């Protein structure tokens, strides 16, 4: 597989970039991987669009795709797999990985110290509050916070206003 680094992209020297030739690693134009980050594509492709920012100390383990203009705050953990544990008689290190791609769409931002679990899609223009644990998909144009993260606001395109989501509605999202 070919690795690509776009024009003007920056990967700070003191980051750990563990990339292997059997999976893709692509960094778009003007994208920055800050200091003390770890990026690993051993379990799946890591694809970072244009103008992506991976904040200081963050960890990205593929398969993960981040859309154009998206970003991670400091110390965010994003992974596209979990260790398997189906066979309770075996150590999880002896079982197959549960690989499910994680997608962060264009212009979505994840707050500092958050965790994004495998198989989650965070929609376009979302904001995820600091310290959140994202366990399920977040629809586009939403604000989500907490552990587990839940949607508290959505952008109303008709009024141009971010509107609070009632607790009952939030549980349906």
N, C-alpha and C positions, 0 to 999 in steps of 0.2 A: 504494500500500500504506500501511497505517496503522502508525505506530510507537506502542508502548505502554510506559509506565513505571509499575510497580506502586507502591502506597502504601509509603512508607518506604524506597524504593530510593535509592541514592546513586551518582552518577557524579562522581568527583572532577574539578574544573575543569581540571586540568592533564593530563587524558587526551585522546587524539585519537579522536574518535568520527566516523568517516567512514561515514555511513549515507545511503543513497539511497532515493528513494521507490518504486522498482520492486521492491524486496525488503523483507521484514519485518525489523524490529528490535524485539524485545520483551525487557523487563527485568522480572522478577517482583518480588513484594513482598519487601522487606527485603534485596534483592540489592545488592551493592557492587562497583563497578568502581573499583579503587584508582588511585592516581596513576601517571602515565606509561604507562598502557596505551594500546594501539591496538586499535580495533574497526572492522571493515570488512565491510559486507554487499553489496558490489558484485557478487560472484560467487554469492551465495546468502544465504538467511535466517540471521540470528543470533538464536537463541532461548534466553534465559537464564531458567530457572525461578525459583521463590521461594527465598530464602536462599542464593543462589549468591554465591561470592566469587571475583573475578578479581584475582589478586595483583598487586602493584606491578610495573610494567614488562612485563606479559604482553601477548601479541598474539593476537587472535582474528579469523580471517578466514573468513567463511562460505563454504559452508553448514556451520554448527556449531549443535548443540543441546546444552545443558547442563541436566540434570535438577535437580529440587529438592534443595537441600542439598549440591550438588556444589561443588568448588572447585579453583582453580588456585593453586599457590604463586607465588613471585616469578619473573619472567622466563620464563614458560612460553609456548611457541609452539604454537598449535592452528590448523590450516587444513583447509578442506574442498576444496582444489584443489591441483593441481600444474601447472606449465607443461608444455605438450605439447612433445614432441621427436621424434615419429614420423618426420618428414621430416628426415633428417640433412643435407639441403642447405639448410635454412632455419634462421634464428635462432629460438629458442624463443619469442621475443616476437611472432613472425609466425604462430604456430601456435595452434590452439584449445586452451583450457584443458582439463585432465582434471579434471572436477568430480565429486567423490564426497563426499556428506555425512559429516561426522564427528559421532559421538554419544557424549556422556559422560552416563551414566545417573545416576539419583538417588543421592545420598550418596557418589559416587565422588570421590576426591581425587588430584590430580596434583602431585607434588613439584616443588620449585623447579628451574629450568633444564632442564626436560624439553621434549621435542618430541613432538607427536602428529600423525601423518601423515594425509592425506586418506583417507576411506573406512573409518576405524577406528571400532569401537564398543568403549567401555570400560564393562563391566558395572556393575550396581548394587553399591554398597558396596565397590568396588575401591580399593586403595591402590597408586599408582604411585610408586616411589622417585625421589628427586631425581636429576636428570641422566639420566633414562631417555629412550630413543628408542623410541616405540611405533609399530611397523610393521604389526602385525596385531591382530585383536580380542583382548580380554582378557575371559574369562568372569566373570560376577558372583561376588562374594565371593572375590576373589583378590588377592594381593599380587604385583606384577610389578616387576622391576628390570632395569637394564642397557641395553646397546646392542648388538643390539636387545633390547628388553624381553622377559623371559621370566617366566612364572609360577613363583614359588618357594614360595608358600603358598596354601592354600585353606581357607576356613572350613567346618568340619564341623558342620552344623546338629544332628546327633544328639548330639555330645559337647560342643558349644559351644566348641570349641578350634580355633585356627588351626593347621593341620597342614602340615608341610613336604611339598613335592612332589618326588619323585625325578626326577633328570635325564631318565631315559627317558620318564616320564610327562609332564614339562614339554614335551618336544619334540612330543608328540601334541596338546597344547592349542593 
